[in-house]
Amino acid sequence: MVFDQLLVVHQRKQGKPVASAFDALASGEHFPIETCLRRLLVAKGADSAITSAAAAPAAGVEFYRGIDAYDLLLRIASGLESEVPGESEIFGQFKQSWQAYRAKHPEAARRFDSLIRDLFEDVKEIRSRHLTGLGAATYGSLVRALLGAEADRATLLIGAGEMAAAILPYLSGRPLYIANRTPERAAALVARMRRQADRSDQIVLVDGDLDAELAAWRTATNVVVCVPPNRERDRARMQAWKDRDSQVGHLLHLGKLTPGDSIWSHLDRFATLADLFALQSANSERRRVQLRHARNACRERAQLRRLGGGSGVAHGWEDLSLFAHSA
C-alpha cells in the first residue's frame, strides 16, 4: 500500500450512537478494529465510498489520512489513547482483530500485510523505549518501591484496615506476617489474601497481643505499619526493631505523616506517608514525561514510515505468525 493512500475511519463509542454512519462504510475490503472505546476501519484512500464520506463526514465519525492516520493507529495501539494511558492490553486487541480479519478475508488482508507488520514493529519499539515500567501510583506499588531490593524478604504488616488491604497484594516478602489488635479483622484479611494470591504460602497470622507482635518485629526484615501512632506500643516496637539480628530492611510507618521528633526520626531506613507522597509526585512527573515522549515518537515514526524508514526492532516468532499465509 502507498503510505499516502492510507485512510482510517474512527468512531468513538461514547456519546450519541452513530453506528449506521460507520457501518455503511464497513466492507470486507477494509480492516476493522474494535476496542472497548472505539471502532476503526483501515482502508485505501482511493476507496470511493470512504472518500465521499470523508468529504462530508457524519457527526461522530472522523477520517484520517497518510501520516495522521498512521500516527492515530500508533497512538491507539500503544495504549496512549486509552482511559489508562500506556496500558498494554489494547495491543493484544489489535492483534486479535488482525487474526480474525485475515481468517475471514485472506485475499483482502494481503493488501495490508506490510502496513500492519510495520505498525506492530513500531508499537513494540515505542513501548520498549518509552513506556517500560509505566505503572499506576497506588499505595501498594509505592510501598513496594520504597522497600526496594528487600521487597521479597520477610515482611510484617501491622493493621487490617483499608490501607493495609490496599498494600497487602504488593507485599511479596515471605514469610509474610500480619498483625492486628483485633484478630478477627486480621484473619479476614488473611483469608481474602489466600483466595486472591498466587503465592499464599507462608502467610502467618500473628496473635493480637503485643508480645506476639514484637516477636514478629524481631524476625521480619521489613515492617509496614498501617495503624495510628501509639506511644506505649511504639516504644516497645522500637526496642524490638533494635533487637533484630538483621541490619537491613525498611520500616514504613504509614500512620504518621512525617517523622517529626518521634522516637523513629533517627532511623536511616524509616519512611512515612510524606515519603510515599513525594515518591508519587516524582512518579507522576516521570509518567507525564514518558507519555509525552511516546506520543512524539508516534509522530516521528509515522513521518519516517512515509519516507520508507524502518524500525530496527525485529519481530518475534509470535508476531511473525500473524502474517504467515497458508499456501
Secondary structure, DSSP 4 states (H G I P E B T S, - for coil): --GGGEEEEEEESSSS--HHHHHTT--TTSEEEE-SSEEEEEEETT-HHHHHHHHSPPTTEEEEEHHHHHHHHHHHHTTTTSSSTT-SHHHHHHHHHHHHHHHH-HHHHHTTHHHHHHHHHHHHHHHHHHSTT-----HHHHHHHHHGGGTTS-EEEE--SHHHHHHGGG---SSEEEE-SSHHHHHHHHHHHHHH-S--TTEEEPPSSHHHHHHHHHH-SEEEE-S---HHHHHHHHHHHHT-S-----EEETT-SS-TTSTTTT-TTEEEHHHHHHHHHHHHHHHHHHHHHHHHHHHHHHHHHHTT-----PPPHHHHGGG----
